[in-house]
Amino acid sequence: METTVFDKLMEQYGGHVLGTYAPAMLIERGAMAHVWDAAGRKYLDFASGISVCNLGHCHPRVTEAIQRQAARLVHVSNLFYNENQPRLAALIAKHSFGGRVFFCNSGAEANEGMIKFARKWGHDQGRHQIICMEESFHGRTLATLAATGRAKYRKGFAPDVQGFVHVPFNDIEAVKAATNSQTVAVLLEPVQGEGGIRAATKEFMLAVREFCTERGLLLLMDEVQCGMGRTGRMFAHQHYGVEPDAMTLAKALGNGFPIGALVVQQKYHDVLPPGTHASTFGGNPLACAAGIAVFETFDQDHVLENCEAMGALLRSKLEALKAKHPCVQEIRGLGLMIGIELGKPVAALVTAAREHGLLILSAGETVLRLLPPLTITEDDVAEAAGVLDAVLALGDKQS
Ligand SMILES: Cc1ncc(COP(=O)(O)O)c(C=O)c1O
């Protein structure tokens, strides 16, 4: 039988790519809310590369900015200024709490930077311990694994990096009880992503902010998944009327171009002086060009407004599906970061949705996770709801 291009690729993947992933299919191209597989089949993408392509695939403004910058200057290292890094830092500051930015390349790297920032800040007082949340996810490096609230991700990688304790999410008394003379910070995701789309309660956010201020602890927020407009505000903590001392960004900051960031309040500007932290690629002109185009698009195309409107529409359709399908226990989330709790394994339903032409995700074992581009239309929402209706009917039949 003739070997196809696809067969050849699969042979190369199986033979030469480390088997850390189990990809579902080959995607060849994308445009806004849609992607196409190798056979030319079109899919509605409600996963956005795990909340990365928040503006949609190959958004024209971002693509144009990357192309233009790639022809001008790609990389110079941080031994030199480049014109895009301060511009992007100023845009992040403008849309958040002012502040100072350290650029890197991924969510885990941004969180590593935030952990180092907290340790450095507490160092002279002998404080280093960080209180983290159960069910949280912060990345796959050793320190971010130690901060992550699910032990299963750490299995096989002992010994753990020290200095992290875990408490139940949304439990201020547990945070207080875990605090001791070594505690330097509290770390949380305003909306837990991998942990099942669980938002911090307003009471918890206000209480933890007040407690951190009172006790001289840093409040650290991981906005890697819930930031960049995903919840209808540029940053999820803005729903709560509180500010973190530091936050991390990655995923959608470059709409698919790899870039991460640690953002700290201005008052901490001198905690990490020259020589204390670095990243070769961090803040290079190409990555920052993508980030600048992302913020410009949010401003010019009213992306947050669309996210809020489409989030409300999708939510109402999902509530109707909940009333119809007994397998649905709860609909959770904010904006276009939505979880459908089934209380039983959902992996087969993710596959079924794909077979119906809709890409979705799971979060943990029992939650269907929807993270569509924030630029989706009413037609996209209607199409997705139609597929989910069919998929949840399968869920009803599962024991
Ligand atoms: C909340 C959160 N933090 C950190 C990370 C790690 O980001 P990265 O995979 O870019 O290292 C993720 C990835 O899913 C995440 O959801």
The ligand as a Tripos MOL2 file, in Angstrom:
@<TRIPOS>MOLECULE
LIG
   16    16     1     0     0
SMALL
NO_CHARGES

@<TRIPOS>ATOM
      1 C1         -3.2180   28.2710   35.6740 C.3       1 LIG1
      2 C2         -2.0250   27.7470   34.9330 C.ar      1 LIG1
      3 N1         -0.7970   28.0740   35.3470 N.ar      1 LIG1
      4 C3          0.2990   27.6420   34.7080 C.ar      1 LIG1
      5 C4          0.2130   26.8260   33.6050 C.ar      1 LIG1
      6 C5          1.4580   26.3530   32.9250 C.3       1 LIG1
      7 O1          1.6120   27.0370   31.7310 O.3       1 LIG1
      8 P1          2.6350   26.4850   30.6270 P.3       1 LIG1
      9 O2          2.0650   25.2020   30.1120 O.co2     1 LIG1
     10 O3          2.6730   27.5810   29.5980 O.co2     1 LIG1
     11 O4          3.9410   26.2850   31.2970 O.co2     1 LIG1
     12 C6         -1.0580   26.4610   33.1370 C.ar      1 LIG1
     13 C7         -1.1890   25.5720   31.9670 C.2       1 LIG1
     14 O5         -2.2120   24.9750   31.7080 O.2       1 LIG1
     15 C8         -2.1990   26.9320   33.8030 C.ar      1 LIG1
     16 O6         -3.4310   26.6040   33.4020 O.3       1 LIG1
@<TRIPOS>BOND
     1     1     2 1
     2     2     3 ar
     3     2    15 ar
     4     3     4 ar
     5     4     5 ar
     6     5     6 1
     7     5    12 ar
     8     6     7 1
     9     7     8 1
    10     8     9 2
    11     8    10 1
    12     8    11 1
    13    12    13 1
    14    12    15 ar
    15    13    14 2
    16    15    16 1
@<TRIPOS>SUBSTRUCTURE
     1 LIG1         1 GROUP 0 **** ****
